[in-house]
Amino acid sequence: MHASAQGDLPHIGERYSSNDLFARYPGYWVLLAFPEGLTAEQEWDIMNTPGVLVAMEARRNSLWQARKHYLHLHPGTIVYQFATDMWEDLALIGGM
């Protein structure tokens, strides 16, 4: 896995689509938050729908820790799993 330079990473709290992040930062794991009320089109094309970047980590375990922390701060959040090549490739959170 090739990691980008630290200064080149996207900013937490800004909006990105999963596909854009995966194209620009291969080998990273991302956690995005989406507001409630996505349209059917946005849900259907969720990989291209911009969400708020919650975490981006080179290690999967670090991302799962960030996910756990986010859910602790936002109880009752609905969590969706979306598969790329493997079920655990991407975790997307809805209802931020």
C-alpha positions as CSV (number, residue, x, y, z in Angstrom):
1,M,0.0,0.0,0.0
2,H,1.3,3.4,-0.9
3,A,0.2,6.2,1.5
4,S,0.0,9.8,0.4
5,A,2.0,12.4,2.2
6,Q,0.3,13.6,5.4
7,G,-0.2,17.1,4.0
8,D,-2.0,15.7,1.0
9,L,-4.8,14.0,3.0
10,P,-8.4,15.3,2.8
11,H,-9.7,17.3,5.7
12,I,-12.0,15.8,8.4
13,G,-15.4,17.5,8.3
14,E,-15.4,18.3,4.6
15,R,-17.6,16.6,2.0
16,Y,-16.2,13.9,-0.3
17,S,-17.6,10.9,-2.2
18,S,-16.3,7.5,-1.5
19,N,-15.3,7.0,-5.1
20,D,-13.2,10.2,-5.1
21,L,-11.4,9.2,-1.9
22,F,-10.7,5.7,-3.1
23,A,-9.4,7.0,-6.4
24,R,-7.1,9.6,-4.8
25,Y,-6.0,7.6,-1.8
26,P,-5.7,3.9,-2.5
27,G,-5.0,1.8,0.5
28,Y,-6.9,4.0,2.9
29,W,-10.1,3.2,4.8
30,V,-12.7,5.9,5.0
31,L,-15.7,6.6,7.3
32,L,-18.3,9.0,5.9
33,A,-21.4,10.4,7.6
34,F,-24.5,11.3,5.6
35,P,-27.5,13.4,6.7
36,E,-30.9,11.9,7.0
37,G,-33.2,12.3,4.1
38,L,-31.0,11.2,1.2
39,T,-33.0,11.0,-2.1
40,A,-33.5,7.6,-3.7
41,E,-31.0,8.5,-6.3
42,Q,-28.4,9.4,-3.7
43,E,-28.9,6.2,-1.9
44,W,-28.7,4.2,-5.1
45,D,-25.5,5.9,-6.1
46,I,-24.1,6.1,-2.6
47,M,-20.5,5.7,-3.7
48,N,-20.7,8.9,-5.6
49,T,-22.8,10.8,-3.1
50,P,-20.7,13.2,-1.0
51,G,-20.7,12.7,2.7
52,V,-18.8,14.3,5.6
53,L,-15.4,12.7,6.2
54,V,-15.4,11.4,9.8
55,A,-12.2,9.4,9.6
56,M,-9.6,8.2,7.1
57,E,-7.0,5.7,8.2
58,A,-4.3,3.6,6.7
59,R,-5.1,0.8,9.1
60,R,-8.5,-0.8,9.3
61,N,-8.4,-1.3,13.0
62,S,-7.9,2.5,13.5
63,L,-10.9,3.1,11.3
64,W,-13.1,0.8,13.4
65,Q,-12.0,2.6,16.6
66,A,-13.0,5.9,15.0
67,R,-16.4,4.3,14.0
68,K,-16.9,3.1,17.6
69,H,-16.1,6.6,18.9
70,Y,-18.4,8.3,16.5
71,L,-21.3,6.0,17.5
72,H,-20.6,6.6,21.1
73,L,-20.9,10.4,20.5
74,H,-24.0,9.9,18.3
75,P,-26.1,7.2,19.9
76,G,-29.0,5.9,17.8
77,T,-27.2,6.5,14.5
78,I,-28.1,4.1,11.8
79,V,-25.1,2.3,10.4
80,Y,-24.9,1.0,6.9
81,Q,-22.3,-1.3,5.4
82,F,-21.6,-1.0,1.7
83,A,-19.4,-3.5,0.0
84,T,-16.7,-2.8,-2.6
85,D,-14.7,-5.9,-3.1
86,M,-15.0,-7.1,0.5
87,W,-17.8,-6.5,3.0
88,E,-15.5,-4.5,5.3
89,D,-14.0,-2.2,2.8
90,L,-16.2,0.7,3.6
91,A,-18.4,1.8,6.5
92,L,-20.9,4.6,5.9
93,I,-22.9,6.2,8.6
94,G,-26.4,7.7,8.0
95,G,-28.3,10.1,10.1
96,M,-25.6,12.4,11.5
